[in-house]
Structure formats: structure tokens, C-alpha cells
Amino acid sequence: MNGCLAHTRAFHAVKINLCGVLSQRVLLSLAGNRATQSPGGAWNQAVLAYFCRTRISDAVNIRATLKTIIYTPDPHLRNPRKLFREMLADLLLSRQLAFQLALRDIRAQYRQSLLGFLWMIALPLANALIWILLKNSGVVALADVAIPYALFALSGTLLWSVFTDATLSPIAQLMGSKHVLVKINFPAEAIFLSGIYQTVLHAGIKTLILFTAWCSFGLSLHWSWLLFPLAVLALILVGTTLGMLLTPVGMLYSDIQKVLPLVLQLLMFATPVVFAVPAGSWAAKLFAWNPLTPLFLTGRHWLSGQEAEELYSFVVVCSLALIFLLVVWVAFRLAKPIIVERIGT
């Protein structure tokens, strides 16, 4: 036989079944005592007996759903269909665990904070305020934009914070849970999904703040606002793909987690975050080759009600990001045993 049988699930099934049998005997004896002591004893006994039968049926169902896992040395890529089925099954099973992990992290993050969720927008607001002051004071000469520069800078910094949160989340989540990965064999998709939940929540709050700031300037609403969340989700998609791509190396070498914020800060100056795309220079080519440029331009156009000229590039970037995300996901699952072995030593 090429592999070994995993007996853990069968052992838990036996324990669950024994607990159900013991619960049935205890409750039935209790039902018999109550039946002799109360006028409605027959009704109480029927209720308790039904409860006992339900407990036993639940135990049998749980035992039936527990499967015996066979580990073999055969490579996973030899059967891609089975690999993708397992990936999808682990993702679906990880939803509830990911939600609980995200809820725990959010509560722990803002439990002893007076400002609470305001800290999540403090950094992008501060960056926007600095660039607004630099432009108004004449220290930095920036090209004119079609919307008030305050909204231009605020929208750019908030969108950039969404992208950085999505990029840093996979490494941060796994580094914070590496002691659990070493001791317990559970789908790592729950950790990634937990970070995505938190990023989506923060992005939703930032989007509401951006809409509020837009209305405070007296600008009219536009139907394209309904499309703006797609730009936010696209930034989360690209950021998550980049973060998962760097996660295997970042788990082995802490330098990645320290250098990545610096690289993202430099990348911001090659993206239309706080200034428009330059024209007729080498910087224009740099902006044109940056895959984040169509995401920011399209998001701002939807926000301001303008025509989305970079819509085709937006769709291409999102499609490629989905493909790369699937490839990175497969690569991480293949590398997970090696990573767990390395960080556990």
C-alpha cells in the first residue's frame, strides 16, 4: 500500500457516538423519574425521548460524514481535477472558520482603542492632507485635474490603502498563525479568507467615507457610482494575488515582510494616486506599463461620472489577476508541506 491511513477522524466519530449513547441513557433515566413525579410525565418523557433520538441521529450523521484520508506520495498535479475539487472543498469548508478568525482579529484590533475604526483611515487621510498642503502652498507643482484636487488626493490615498491592505494581508495573516499551522492540519484557505474578509470590511468603510466627502463638495450623484465598488474589488483582487505570490518566500524569510511596505511606497509614485498621469515623458511610459494605472483611472472616472477610457485595460488586468491567483493558489498548496516543515524546525 502506497500510503498510511489517518485514524483521527474515525476516533472522533467513535467518541461522538459514545457520547450520544451515554446522553441517551442519562436522559431516558431522567425522563423516567420525571414521568413518575409530574402530572404531565408522559409528555415530558416523549419530549426527552425525542431529544435523545435526535442526538443519536446527529452522532450517526456526523460519523457518516467523517472520511478516512489516505496520504500517498503521488504528486498532486498528476490528477488536476482531483486537486481542484479538493481546493474548492477546502475553500467552502473554510468560510465559517475564516469568519470567526476575522471577527476575532477585528475585535482584538479595536478593543482598547478610543478612536476605533478611525485609525483605519488615519494614514490615508494624513497622506492626502500633506499632498493638498504641498500643492496649495506651491512647494510641489502638480498638473490640474478634472475634479477638485482634495477629492483627487483623498480618493487616490483611500484606494491605495485598500491595495496595500490586500497585499500585506496574506503574509501578515499566515505569519500570525504559523504556530497553529505547525500543530494543526487545517486548510490554510481559512487564513487567507479571513484576511480578505477584513480587507473588504475596511474597504467598504473607506468607500462610504469617500462618498460622503464627494457629496460634501456639492458634486452631483451619478449612476456610475454603482460601478465604483468593482474598482475597489479589483484592487483587492490584484493585491491579494501579489500578496499570495510573495507569501511562501515571506514565510521563510522575514525580510520580505519588512521590505514590502517600502516597495509599495515607491510603487505609489508610479501610480496615479496623488497626481495625474504625466504626458510626453519617460514617466508616462512607466505609468502606462503599470497594471494599477487602469484600475485607479477607471475607479476615478466612475466616481466622477466621466467616461471610463481605460475600461478595456481594466478588464484585461482583472482577468490576468484571476488567472495568476489560481496559479499562485495551486503553487501555495503544493509548497505548504515544505513551508510548514521549514518554519516548524
Secondary structure, 3 states (H helix, E strand, C coil): CCCEECCHHHHHHHHHHHHHHHHHHHHHHHHHHHHHHCCCHHHHHHHHHHHHHHHHHHHHHHHHHCCCCEECCCCHHHCHHHHHHHHHHHHHHHHHHHHHHHHHHHHHHHCCCCCCCHHHHHHHHHHHHHHHHHHHHCCCCCCCCCCCHHHHHHHHHHHHHHHHHHHHHHHHHHHHCHHHHHHCCCCCHHHHHHHHHHHHHHHHHHHHHHHHHHHHCCCCCCHHHHHHHHHHHHHHHHHHHHHHHHHHHHHHCCHHHHHHHHHHHHHHCCCCCCCCCCCCCHHHHHHHHCCCHHHHHHHHHHHHCCCCCCHHHHHHHHHHHHHHHHHHHHHHHHHHHHHHHHHHC
